[in-house]
Amino acid sequence: MLLSRKFYSRNDPAKIARELLGKLLVVPSSEGRVSGMIVETEAYLGEIDRAAHSFGGRRTKRNEVMYGEAGFAYVFFVYGMYNQMNCVTGKPGTPHAILIRGIEPVDGIEIMQKRRPKAKKLTDLTSGPGKLCIAMAIDRTLNGEDLLGSKVFIEKYRTIKPADIECGHRIGIDYAGDDAFLPLRFWIRGNPFVSRT
């Protein structure tokens, strides 16, 4: 069952980031269904968050989808080589987003391995936001896609107990000053597909 629009529309990105853990990210393809359980997320708090693309009300063609309706994919290109996927959350005009940082492969593992032949270990296949986008063929063509649609979506899958969720600072955002140290990264304790513990 797909997550509802109401799930994404709440004005609490940290809570949504926690609750995305254990859900199933799915990208159908001509080769077959490809999916993975979300094991790591990061919340971004919009205009007040120096780590967010929308900090200070910055609004560009690149990040416009963040200002729209909740429950849409925000996919951007970073470091000149990787795509990263976010879920837009909150009310329209409130540019909150959740970065999907790691997934545990479930369906279409062989398809993922063909897409990421350099991953010698299964645990290296999708343990990072750029890696998982390559493995799942998530690119800028999916930017702005409805997560309640058919091209990319998130389903209910497993319920993760609060005691099994760890929390820490976000990764790779040193430019954000003190905001880099906000405890807005969440992961499933002990899961080998988490990018960094």
C-alpha positions in Angstrom: 0.0 0.0 0.0 1.3 3.4 -1.0 2.0 6.1 1.6 -0.7 8.7 1.6 -0.5 12.4 0.7 -1.4 13.0 4.3 1.8 11.2 5.5 4.0 13.6 3.6 1.9 16.7 4.3 2.7 17.0 8.0 4.8 19.9 9.1 7.4 17.8 11.0 10.2 16.7 8.7 12.2 15.0 11.5 9.2 12.8 12.4 8.5 11.9 8.8 12.2 11.1 8.3 12.0 8.6 11.2 8.8 7.1 9.9 10.2 6.6 6.4 12.6 4.0 7.9 11.3 0.5 7.1 9.3 1.8 4.1 9.9 0.4 0.6 11.2 2.7 -2.1 10.1 1.3 -5.5 11.1 2.2 -9.1 9.5 -0.1 -11.7 11.5 -0.6 -14.9 11.3 -2.6 -18.2 13.7 -5.1 -16.6 11.4 -5.6 -13.6 10.5 -4.2 -10.2 13.4 -2.7 -8.3 12.9 -1.9 -4.6 14.7 -1.4 -1.3 13.8 -0.9 2.3 14.7 2.6 3.5 17.3 2.3 6.2 18.7 5.9 6.5 17.2 9.3 6.0 18.1 13.0 6.6 15.6 15.8 7.3 16.0 19.3 5.9 14.0 22.1 7.5 13.6 24.5 4.6 14.1 28.3 4.8 15.6 28.2 8.3 18.1 25.4 7.6 21.5 26.5 6.3 22.0 23.0 4.9 18.8 23.2 2.8 18.7 24.3 -0.9 15.8 26.6 0.1 17.7 28.3 3.0 16.7 32.0 3.3 13.8 31.5 0.9 16.1 30.7 -2.1 13.8 29.6 -4.9 15.2 28.5 -8.2 14.3 26.3 -11.2 16.3 23.6 -9.6 14.5 23.5 -6.2 11.0 24.7 -7.3 9.5 21.3 -6.6 10.3 21.8 -2.9 7.8 24.7 -2.7 5.0 22.6 -4.2 2.7 19.9 -2.8 4.0 17.3 -0.5 4.6 13.8 -1.7 6.7 14.6 -4.8 10.3 13.6 -5.6 13.0 16.2 -5.5 16.0 14.8 -7.4 19.1 16.9 -7.8 22.6 16.4 -9.3 25.5 16.9 -6.9 29.3 17.0 -7.1 29.0 16.8 -10.9 28.5 13.1 -10.8 25.6 11.9 -8.5 21.9 12.2 -8.3 20.2 12.3 -4.9 16.5 11.8 -4.1 14.4 13.6 -1.6 10.7 13.4 -0.6 9.0 16.8 -0.5 7.1 17.2 2.8 5.0 19.9 4.6 2.4 22.3 3.3 2.8 24.0 -0.2 5.2 27.0 0.2 7.1 25.3 3.0 10.1 23.7 1.3 10.9 20.8 3.6 12.5 17.7 2.3 13.8 14.3 3.4 16.9 12.9 1.7 16.9 9.1 1.2 20.5 8.1 2.3 20.4 4.3 2.3 18.3 1.4 1.3 18.5 -2.4 1.8 17.8 -4.1 -1.6 14.6 -6.2 -1.7 13.4 -6.7 -5.3 15.6 -6.7 -8.5 19.0 -7.1 -6.8 20.5 -8.5 -10.0 19.3 -5.5 -11.9 20.9 -3.2 -9.3 24.1 -5.1 -9.5 24.2 -4.7 -13.3 23.8 -0.9 -12.9 26.5 -0.8 -10.2 29.2 -3.3 -11.3 31.9 -1.7 -9.2 30.0 -2.7 -6.0 31.8 -5.9 -5.1 29.9 -6.4 -1.9 26.1 -6.4 -1.6 26.4 -4.1 1.4 28.1 -1.5 -0.9 25.4 -1.6 -3.5 23.0 1.0 -2.0 24.7 2.3 1.1 24.6 6.0 0.2 22.4 8.5 -1.6 24.4 8.5 -4.8 24.8 4.7 -4.9 21.2 4.0 -4.4 20.1 6.4 -7.2 22.5 4.6 -9.6 21.3 1.1 -8.5 17.6 2.2 -8.8 18.0 4.3 -12.0 16.8 7.4 -10.2 17.9 10.5 -12.1 16.7 14.0 -12.9 13.9 12.7 -15.2 12.1 11.7 -12.0 12.4 15.2 -10.4 8.9 16.4 -9.7 7.3 12.9 -10.0 4.3 12.2 -7.8 5.3 9.6 -5.1 1.7 8.5 -5.3 2.1 7.8 -9.0 3.6 4.9 -11.0 7.2 5.8 -11.9 8.7 6.1 -8.3 6.8 5.5 -5.1 7.1 4.5 -1.5 5.1 1.6 0.1 4.4 0.5 3.6 6.6 -2.4 4.4 8.0 -2.9 7.9 7.5 -1.0 11.2 10.7 -0.1 12.9 10.6 0.1 16.7 11.7 3.5 18.2 14.4 1.6 20.2 15.9 0.4 16.9 16.3 3.9 15.4 19.5 5.9 15.9 19.9 9.6 15.4 22.9 11.8 14.7 24.2 14.8 12.7 23.9 15.0 8.9 26.8 14.2 6.6 28.7 16.2 4.1 27.3 19.6 4.9 30.2 21.4 6.6 29.2 24.6 4.9 26.0 24.8 7.0 27.8 25.9 10.2 26.1 24.9 13.4 23.2 23.5 11.4 25.4 20.7 10.2 25.3 19.3 13.8 21.6 19.2 14.1 20.5 15.6 15.0 18.4 15.2 11.8 19.9 12.0 10.4 18.1 8.8 11.3 19.1 5.1 10.6 18.1 1.6 11.6 20.5 0.4 14.3 22.9 -2.3 13.1 21.7 -2.3 9.4 24.7 -3.0 7.2 23.3 -0.8 4.4 23.5 2.4 6.5 26.1 4.7 4.8 27.8 5.7 8.1 27.1 5.0 11.7 
